[in-house]
Amino acid sequence: MSDPNFDHSEGDDWEEFPSNDFNWSETQWRNYLNGSDRDTARFLSIYNSVKDKPNHLDEVATLMGWDAEDISMTDEFSFMEMDEDQASEQDEGRESAPYTLHRHPVFVVTRSLYRYLHQSWEHFMTQNPHSVSPKLCWDYANSLHQAEMNVLLSIQALDLGDFGLSICHLKNSLSALNHSLALLNKLTHPNHAYLENFRNEVRIRLFDLRELWIRVMGDCRHECRHRRDDQD
């Protein structure tokens, strides 16, 4: 998932998206955000059902109604094209809603998987209040936050067509993600099986996020090379 031809001023790919130059009430925007929350919950439900299969990220993308290219974003951004059954599951009026980053597949995947990571860590701490030092608890939670924040900034950079900036933020996210993985190895618990299961579930999500971001970086680098070639 990376560049969906985010330069709104070039090409006709974005003509399908309604203009944001209209007045929505606070209630309409709240309903829109609630729909985004349901997208996140739907992604997690699908993801949890296929996470142990090979190539499950691509399978989830298909089941979410995104085209195969949307998981890498090398071609046009066509994630809004759904079959009739998928469209019927969406909120009434979503098709005419404005495009925002809340609907970007990279945002949906990142937000969904980090929702799981935050909740699983909260559960781990609740069930094991004396098994982790305060510093390790802070360091791990902060590593999750830093990675997620930089990905969101990267998506914003993609929206503006700043692919080099997007790469920089993704590098920061990957660094924070690697820190999360390293900190997992420092966790202790009297129940070894419980600890290993927790680590395994977290690693599955972290490795999927890393794969996703590496795809995005690859596509961003492709776009950077393409722009340089056009300038030559």
C-alpha positions in Angstrom: 0.0 0.0 0.0 1.6 3.2 -1.0 1.0 5.8 -3.7 -2.5 5.9 -5.0 -1.6 8.7 -7.4 -2.2 11.2 -4.7 -1.6 14.3 -6.7 -5.2 15.6 -7.0 -4.2 18.0 -9.7 -3.0 15.4 -12.2 -5.0 12.9 -14.2 -8.7 12.0 -13.8 -8.4 9.3 -11.2 -9.8 11.5 -8.5 -12.8 12.9 -10.3 -14.9 10.1 -8.8 -14.4 11.6 -5.3 -16.8 14.3 -4.4 -15.4 17.7 -3.5 -14.9 18.5 0.1 -16.3 22.0 -0.6 -19.7 21.4 1.1 -21.0 21.9 4.5 -21.5 18.8 6.6 -23.0 19.2 10.1 -21.2 17.9 13.2 -23.6 15.0 13.3 -22.9 14.0 9.7 -19.1 14.0 10.5 -19.7 12.0 13.7 -21.6 9.4 11.7 -18.8 9.4 9.2 -16.2 8.8 11.9 -18.4 6.0 13.4 -18.4 4.4 10.0 -14.6 4.6 10.0 -14.6 2.8 13.3 -16.8 0.1 11.9 -14.3 -0.2 9.0 -11.6 -0.8 11.5 -13.7 -3.4 13.4 -14.5 -5.1 10.1 -10.9 -5.3 9.1 -9.9 -6.8 12.4 -12.6 -9.4 12.2 -11.6 -10.5 8.7 -7.9 -10.3 9.6 -8.3 -12.5 12.7 -10.1 -15.1 10.6 -7.2 -15.5 8.1 -4.1 -14.3 9.8 -2.6 -17.8 9.9 -2.9 -18.3 6.2 -0.1 -17.5 3.7 -0.4 -14.1 2.0 -3.2 -13.2 4.4 -2.7 -9.4 4.0 -3.7 -9.7 0.3 -6.6 -12.0 1.2 -7.9 -9.4 3.7 -7.6 -6.7 1.1 -9.7 -8.7 -1.3 -12.3 -9.4 1.4 -12.4 -5.7 2.3 -13.3 -4.9 -1.2 -10.0 -3.4 -2.2 -8.3 -4.2 -5.5 -5.1 -6.2 -5.4 -3.1 -3.1 -6.2 -4.5 -1.3 -3.2 -2.3 -3.4 -0.8 0.7 -2.0 -2.6 -0.8 1.2 -4.1 1.2 1.0 -7.3 -1.8 1.7 -9.5 -4.8 3.9 -9.2 -6.7 4.1 -6.0 -9.7 1.9 -6.6 -10.6 0.8 -3.1 -14.1 2.3 -3.3 -15.0 -0.2 -6.1 -17.0 -2.9 -4.3 -19.4 -5.6 -5.4 -23.0 -5.3 -4.4 -22.8 -7.4 -1.3 -19.9 -5.4 0.1 -21.5 -2.1 -0.8 -24.7 -3.1 1.0 -22.6 -3.4 4.2 -21.5 0.2 4.1 -23.4 3.0 5.8 -26.1 4.7 3.8 -24.6 7.7 2.0 -21.0 6.6 2.3 -20.6 6.4 -1.5 -21.3 10.2 -1.7 -19.1 11.0 1.3 -15.9 13.0 0.9 -12.5 11.4 0.6 -10.5 11.6 3.8 -7.5 9.8 5.0 -9.8 7.7 7.2 -10.7 5.7 4.1 -7.2 5.1 2.9 -6.3 1.4 3.1 -2.9 2.1 4.7 -4.7 4.1 7.4 -7.3 1.4 8.0 -4.8 -1.4 8.3 -2.4 0.6 10.5 -5.2 1.8 12.8 -6.7 -1.6 13.0 -3.6 -3.5 13.9 -2.4 -0.9 16.4 -5.8 -1.0 18.0 -5.2 -4.7 18.6 -1.6 -4.0 19.8 -2.7 -1.3 22.3 -5.5 -3.4 23.6 -3.5 -6.6 24.0 -0.8 -4.7 25.9 -3.4 -3.2 28.2 -4.8 -6.6 28.8 -1.3 -8.0 29.5 -0.6 -5.3 32.0 -4.0 -5.7 33.7 -3.4 -9.4 34.1 0.2 -9.1 35.1 0.6 -5.8 37.0 3.9 -6.9 38.7 5.6 -8.7 35.9 6.9 -5.6 34.0 8.9 -2.8 35.2 7.5 0.7 34.8 10.3 1.7 32.4 9.8 -1.3 30.2 6.0 -0.6 30.2 6.6 3.0 29.1 9.2 2.1 26.5 7.0 -0.5 24.9 3.9 1.7 24.8 5.9 4.6 23.5 7.4 2.5 20.7 3.9 1.6 19.6 2.9 5.2 19.7 5.9 6.5 17.8 5.5 3.9 15.0 1.8 4.6 14.6 2.2 8.4 14.7 4.9 8.3 12.0 2.8 6.1 9.7 -0.1 8.6 9.9 2.3 11.4 9.1 3.6 9.3 6.2 0.0 8.8 4.8 -0.5 12.6 5.0 2.7 13.1 3.0 1.4 10.6 0.4 -1.7 12.6 0.1 0.4 15.7 -0.7 2.6 13.7 -3.1 5.7 14.2 -0.9 7.1 10.7 -1.4 10.5 11.4 0.0 9.0 12.8 3.2 6.8 9.7 3.4 9.8 7.5 3.2 11.5 9.3 6.0 8.4 8.9 8.3 8.2 5.2 7.3 11.8 4.7 8.3 11.0 6.2 11.7 8.1 3.8 12.0 10.2 0.8 11.1 12.8 1.9 13.7 10.1 2.1 16.4 8.6 -1.2 15.3 12.0 -2.9 15.6 12.3 -1.4 19.1 8.9 -2.9 19.9 10.1 -6.3 18.7 13.3 -6.0 20.8 11.3 -5.1 23.9 9.1 -8.1 23.5 12.1 -10.3 24.3 12.5 -8.6 27.6 9.1 -9.5 28.9 8.8 -12.0 31.7 5.9 -14.0 33.1 5.6 -17.0 35.4 3.4 -18.8 32.8 5.8 -19.4 29.9 3.1 -20.7 27.5 1.0 -17.5 28.1 4.0 -15.3 27.4 4.9 -17.1 24.2 1.4 -16.9 22.9 1.2 -13.2 23.7 4.6 -12.6 21.9 3.5 -14.7 18.9 0.3 -12.8 18.4 2.0 -9.5 18.7 4.8 -10.5 16.3 2.3 -11.6 13.6 0.8 -8.1 13.6 4.2 -6.3 13.8 5.6 -8.3 10.9 2.5 -7.6 8.8 2.9 -3.9 9.5 6.6 -4.1 8.6 5.7 -5.9 5.3 3.1 -3.3 4.5 5.4 -0.3 5.2 8.2 -1.8 3.1 5.8 -2.1 0.2 4.8 1.5 0.7 8.5 2.6 0.8 9.2 0.6 -2.4 6.4 2.3 -4.3 7.4 5.7 -3.0 11.0 5.1 -4.2 9.5 4.1 -7.6 7.6 7.3 -7.8 10.7 9.3 -6.8 12.7 7.7 -9.6 9.8 8.3 -12.0 9.7 12.0 -11.2 13.5 12.3 -11.6 13.3 10.6 -15.0 10.5 13.0 -16.1 12.8 15.9 -15.2 15.7 14.7 -17.2 
